[in-house]
Amino acid sequence: MQDSIALSADRLSENDVLAIDELRNTYRQLCQELGRVIVGQHDVIERLAICLFARGHALLMGVPGLAKTLMIGKLAETMSLKFSRIQFTPDLMPMDITGSNILQDDGHGRREFQFVHGPVFANIVLADEINRAPPKTQAAMLQAMQEYKVTVVGSTFPLEPPFLVLATQNPIEQEGTYPLPEAQLDRFMFLIEIDYPSEGEEIEIARTTTGDPLPELDHLLTATEIIQHQNLVRRIPVPEHIYTYAAKLVRKTRPKGTSAPAWLKPLVAWGAGPRAVQNLILGAKTRAALLGSYMVRLEDIQDVAAPVLIHRVITTFAAQAEGICAKDIVARLVEETRSEA
């Protein structure tokens, strides 16, 4: 194993090796800083960091009170970036997100339309309860997420990099919501499920949040540094068998394909598309860099498989009737494919 690591490190320039070490140290500082206000949730913080440095958007799913909004806000606080929060509601219109043309006086007695930027023009956008907005508004967010630009009244405006959408969704209350279409779900690199804290963590939460105000966090990263790290992770070497493993794993999720196991076909209506393979590789590259590795390993792919795939695997009614969810299916596929790597 050491020989393969050395071989992969040789494929990186000396500057890239030093940059990976710097990114690992920065990530450790980021975790320590967030640990001042966030109790536990280490896996969630890691996956948020992966999305940030992989240029991928994330959808956080969890019941109310699990610090989804706080976590995103504090993550943005550790960076010298523009942050905006959009509370999605059924009456939210596209122009409330993108901005609109407003007739204004130019100071010389003439009136002209000027574009006023909406809250989507930020580096980190918190889309709170994104499934509460109507489809027309979600379509405006979809263009921003996919194309990094918005179109208003025939004019196109680019979004300044880095650009990251972190959306939250409540899985319990469905009244007055608009389920996200599969096409929009596919634009999220990760679906991050947030579970209840342990008993010890819950006691610590009560202790830290019922006393003095939460501390302000230090700025650790600038926009330029984030873009440099984003470019760096794409240069992390990937062994050929890792590409093969990622493709095989995704192809097994497709019930009509020849690669799908027999047990999966009655449980899955639609499997993941090619974007899942891309996100598996990008997520594995970023995780490897954050942990200070100079190459992608099998465990990196396996670690990001669930957040990449569970929102791209659509289960059948038969699976739902049996209490089998996409997470169960993905976990079984990862375990079965492990021996083929």
Secondary structure, DSSP 4 states (H G I P E B T S, - for coil): -HHHHHHHHHTS-HHHHHHHHHHHHHHHHHHHHHTTT--S-HHHHHHHHHHHHHT-EEEEE--TTSSHHHHHHHHHHTEES-EEEEE--TT--HHHHHEEEEEEE-SSS-EEEEEEE-TTSSSEEEEETGGGS-HHHHHHHHHHHHHSEEEETTEEEEPPSS-EEEEEE-SS--TT--PPPHHHHTTEEEEEE-PPPPHHHHHHHHHHHSSSPPPPPPP-EEHHHHHHHHHHHTTS---HHHHHHHHHHHHTT-TTSTTS-TTTTTTEEE---HHHHHHHHHHHHHHHHHTT-SS--HHHHHHHHHHHHTTT-EEPHHHHHTT--HHHHHHHHHHHHHTT-
